[in-house]
Amino acid sequence: MVQLYNLHPFGSQRVVPCKQEPAHFCCGQDVLFVASTAASCRVDVFTVREQGRCEPLGSFATLGPVLRMAHSSAGDYLVTIEEKSKATFLRAYMNWRCMPAGSSRVCVRMVGHKMEESYSEALKEHMSVVEMPLSDPPLCISCCPVNGDLLVGCKNKLVIFCLKYRVINQNLTVLDFERSLILHIGNLIPAEVAFCARHIAITTELDVLILKLELVQQSADRTEQCAQGVSAPEKAVDRGSPSTHPLQLELDEFIICQKPVELLGEESKLCEIPVTLESAELPTEGTKHFQVKYLLFRRFAPDQSPFGFCEETKLHSVQLLPVYQTAYEETENKRKLLSLFCFFSLPHVGYLYSLGKLVELISTYQYSEKSEQAVLTPQFLHVITSQNLQCFTVRCSAAAARSEDPYIDTTVKACPPVTLDVCTLRMQLFIGPRAICHFKNHIILLTKADTEDITERRKPTRRMLSRKADSIKSRTNSESEPGWNLYIINTVSTIQLYREMVEYSRTYENVKTESCIHLLSEAHLLVRAAIMDPHFLKSDEKEDLLRAFRESCAFLGDCYSRFDTKDYHLALPYYRMSGLSITEVLKRLVSEGDEIQTYERGFIFYLTHSLNEDSNEELSKESGNKVLQILYLADPVQLPDILCSPSMRNICPLTAVKYLQKVEKMMPSVVLTLTKAFFALKMGDLAMYEHEMHSYKETTLACGFIGQPQLLQQRKEGIVTPTEFAVHLKEMQPGLLVAATVALHENSKIELEEADTFFKMLCNSSENTIPQLLVDFWEALLVVSSQEKILQELLLRVTSQYVWRISKKQLPETKPLKTTEDLINSCGHFGLIVPWIASIMSEGCSSDKDYHEDISRLQSLLCSQSINIASVLPVLEPLTEADSVGLTVRVLCNTHLGNYEEAIDQLLRRCPDAAVFYAQHELKGDSQALWWNKLLPELCKRTRLTGNDCPVLISSLKAETLSIVAMELELRDFLSLLPEDGTAAFFLPHLLHCSQRKLLT
């Protein structure tokens, strides 16, 4: 792996025309603030133009020398820590763009001071200074880049000032601060702080602590709990404090080193640094209450430098970097904070952590020499040492991309890993770099040469970047002679550096493939980070960046296709992200006329997956033949799948068969045989088709379609369409077609709705017409399916179709594949038709015989216990009670629902001859009482009314009903049921039988 690429991220350099040596400087949105070391107590402001051109904008006086300064882009204010008379002051400069000229007024006010109308109007035209008094001297400051809030570090405490927009009147809104929260932190004196989106990073000389303020849902009357304390357990991290043993107390010459430790997430609570929150706001109904969440604690030992023990070892350059969600046109003004990163550094090592759902170290940076300061950007890490300005790659965009899309590492999308090795892009020589800051595409660098370096600097500056001809000279007077300079270094555009990376990667193509992939991955991440930038939508390079992004994906796809790497599968997602078609990829990778060209696994993986999945791209005959040739040599087992791809529609059938015959000699299979039959049909060679189809049994052929569903149905723009093979099977072997479709459904190769569309298209049926072949499929699926939800859906569908045909007197357009008897014998969802139904149907009209199959199937379904009667009742509505079919349906429904009495009434009213048959079959158990409570009185009543003119009723009463009643009832109960006007001789045998049964028992 190449560690230093020596690219050129730094472009032109210009000198900032400072008259006095800078002590501190920071950047605004388009300006540079410089506070000098002299006693002038002023801040000079320079506007930064294109290509780093720097022009004086003005200056304003400060209370005293500036010790710290920071600018907030939210609110556009400058905050400083100033010293006067050995006291420190915290001041914020508002509306500084209206900088005073000469003796113009400056409005000075205390934080939170209620401004009068007359006083407020002056703020429109004059700079205002907000003074923020503190009980302890301020040590360090940080502004939140998201909302402009201010964090101030003091001894053992942090104070948060919220930025407020106070509306004075319709024409005036004034910026102000409100002291909102104080964090009391025991045993900690902050050296540096960073503040972003309620995340706080604090460093001392050797400790790092990262906290998060979380909102707590709390009622307004519980204000006494607004100060939430979070204390670490007593037994926590060993802080390395000396024992109280008197002998050890005398050993003052020994240095007691703290033990290095790293605690992440919940474990960081064990850091033994208690944090207590104190609300500084007046409690109101809308007061926000917070609690502290520990994210990271890390302690270093003084000797953690790889270069040995160093008393000067201490942390520097702590920074929180926000990365936002990728911009889209419709959400340009709704940028969402996506990820947050924290960077801090030791003299020789830098650490970059991701602060997401998981807190993790994503990169470690080893410097070639001791660092002075570092600054992190979404694309690079810039570090200054005693002699160099170094530029390192960062992994923020890779981590943020995965936060934005957790499913990015799939066959559709990809991104270089967060664990990608860090590399150095450039080590640019400078004389005496001392301080650095960054904004937009500019680096501001302060250099100060030692006395012995001045003569060295007067030599030809080969080690310096070229200056523009119109740059302002830095040494215009004797004050600049000690050898300091403030430079604005313009970093090159993303597109320019991207192109240099791509060009440079070609030197490694045939020598170090991993280095080539690494550099192209760096180029990809560089462009991805630029696309995530909040200003991307307004960038002049927007279209160029999007084009470069697709191009970088294509280059990475080429690498993973051409090189033998363990991550060869990444060729597929990168090519897909590039937007290249299969034909375009073939042109990139396949040499014309090279018959001995070999192909790596990545290219084969891309080809097979692209062709096996739904694609609207159709390859030309020549491209298809080339694909066949490649896959025959590289992966012949894939040929049947590839040949059935919609992309291969233009392939010559004869060529396809020749390749299949070659493969068959090596590895025969039923899928291969079916594929040969498929192409035999395309050629019109029916003899060959018949030969192939007779090679296996029909059941084996049906299962063979599971291995290659595209032989029967192909998708085009998401719609399933039947193939020529399916059309032929429909005419010649419909049973095989139905069996194959059932197999596809049971193996999740086709959904129920897709099968409906498939059969309707196959039979040229309209949307609302159900072809018989589809009904055959439903019936066959009922035999094998075990999913209750699918079964109930199928039962409802076939019932609806049977009812529709019977009610509409509509015969099926083709003969059903199975008879009712076949279904009863093979499927448990079709029950045996009970005898009483036959009794009813014998009296039906002759026209019903034409629809006997549909009638018997419906009755068989209703005779089973599988169907949910309540769900099919609306479907059965068209069948009225006017004919025998309707009567059987109604009686069956009442029987399923337990309405036996209503069913008997229907039978006695419409077909009394079947009532006793019904009772014999259905009246059992708890319903048997209907024999004597319902059936016996009704039969006696009807016999009396009709006399001997109804022999069926008499025989039913005598042979069946009285025998059952005499067997089940006591003699007294039996006598009470008999009619008073009955003939004794008619009932006497049954009375004797009942009395004898009683005597026997």
Disulfide bonds with the S-S distance in Angstrom:
none
